[in-house]
Amino acid sequence: MRIGSVEITPLSAMLVFIPICVVLEVMHADPAWIFITAGLGIIPLAGLMGTATEHLAEHYGAGIGGLLNATFGNAAELIIGLVALHAGLLDVVKASITGSIIGNVLLVLGASLTVGGLKFRTQRFNRTAASVGTTLLVLSTIGLIIPAIFHMLISDHPEVHEQELSLEIAIVLFVCYILSLIFSLRTHSHLYTGEASKESEEAIEEALGVESWSQKKSMVVLLVATVLVAVMSEFLVGAVEHTAKAWGMTDVFIGVILVAIVGNAAEHSTAVLMAMKNKVDLAINIAIGSSIQIALFVAPLLVFCGYLFGQPMDLLFTTFEVLAVATSAWIVVLITADGESNWLEGVMLLAVYLMLGLAFFYLPA
């Protein structure tokens, strides 16, 4: 729909929830309604941040542009995590990390392959690039498994420094992330650009529903959207505990499912649109790449920031969270191994996500 020279999309229409949320917060309304409107307000803001980052990447070139995409690709999830960390809600922080990882590789990729597969009988993608991504995903799973196993082994020795182990593993994961950027942006960039890179850029632009932005406009939009996401995240996190009690849910379920979906919703839609245009390579890069960024960049960064906030956070996730991430990585490795996909494989990913979601819902606090 277009009003004058401004095109109103379903995503941009959701910006109306931002002032609604502010009014509800000022009026000290029911926190559950504040949680809902804040979450709905973050979705279009995350989309604007992603769009602004894409356009800045066009102005700065492939190298710096790729770095911008890598840095701001999951900015909404990072901001939500920082706000929750500052509030001392460590369980919510860890749950949102878990939820973002499994949400991207199961829900986002699953929906993309299902929708794309219903339109195109078989979709093919770069198997080497997908293999690198899934291997990095397995690496991040190992980074979660080691602290959990270590915790079980030293349960009778409280003097052992678990926190230091988590910090050092976070450093290793962060370094691996930096090296993966060098791999994808410099030494093996051909695996990710392909022969039709210009066509792919046009497809993304069309999917986002925007024309090219100036550098100034992109920076202003990115700055304003970032500030508003921080404000909405403050409201969202402040209402988490009350909302969990009111809805009969645990903080972990809220973090794994609801908060993770809020932070990734804009990305979800872009990946699905890419698959519908038979750009399954892009859809896979969005889904798996976002999970890698959460595991190797956002999670370690939150560990580092925990020390600054006086809220040290470790990488000791619950047993079920570790199993959920490991299961997700395992099935994605299986599905992407042959370099082609179909709608049934997408349904399989969605089925695993649904089963894990049900288990998290019934998991006792």
C-alpha positions, 0 to 999 in steps of 0.5 A: 500500500502506498500513501503519497510517496511513501510505501507502507509495508506490513513490516513498516506498519508495525512501527505503530507499536513503538508509540503504543508501547511507550504510552503503556509504559508511561501509564504503568499498564499490565507488563504483559501488554508492554511485553507484547507491544515492545516485541512487536515494535522491535521486529520492524526496527530490526528490519530497518537496521538490517536494511540500513546496514545493507545500504551502507555495505553498498557504499563502503564496498565488499570488505568494510560492507561485509564487516558491517553486515557481520557486526550489525547483522544480529544487533537487535539480539545483542541489544536485548541480550545486553539489557537482560544481562545488565538486569541480571537475567542471566537465564533469559540471556542464555535462553535467547542465545539458544533460541536464536541459534535453533530458531535460525537453523530450524525455523528460518531455514525450515520455512525457507526450504519449505516455501521454496521447495513448494515453488521449485521441485529441487533447489541447489546451493553451494555445498562447500559454503554450506559445509563451512557454515555447518562445521562452524555451527558444530564448533559452536556446539562443542563450545557449549558442550565442553563447559557442561561436561566440565561442570559435571566432572568437577561437581565435587571440586568447587575450587575449580575455576569454571568462570575462567574456562568459559571466558577462555572458551569465549575468546577461542570462539571469538577468534574463530569468528574473526577468522571465519570473516577473513575466510568469507570476505577475503580468501574464499569470498568466491564461495559466497558471491557466486556468478550472479552477485549483482542479480542477488543484490537486486533480489535482496533489494526487491525483497526488502522493498526499498530503493538504494539509500544515501550514505547519510540516510543509512547512517541516520536510520541505523542510529535511530533504529539502534536507539529505539531498539535499546529502549524497546529492549529495556521495556521488553526485558522489564516485563519478562518475569511478570509475563512469564508468570501471567502466561504460565511460562518459564523464563527459559521458554520466553527467552528460547522461543518468544524473545528469539523470534522477536529478534530474528523476525525481520531476518526470517522474512528476508530468507523466506523471500530469497528462497521463493525467488530460488536464491536458496544460497542466500537463504541458507547464508542468512539462516546458518550465518546468523546462527554462527554469528550468535554463537561465535560473536554475540555469545562471547561478547556477552560473556566479555560484557558481563565483567563490565556490568558486574554480572559475570556470565559463563557458557554453562547452559542447561543440559537440554539447551545443549542438546537442542543446539547439538540436535539442530546442528546435526540435522542441518549437517545432514540436510545440507550435505548433498547440495540440494533441498526440497520442501520435505527437508524444510518440513523436517526442520520445522518438525524438529523446531516444533518438538523442541519448542514443546519440550521447552514449554513443558520444561519445569522452571 
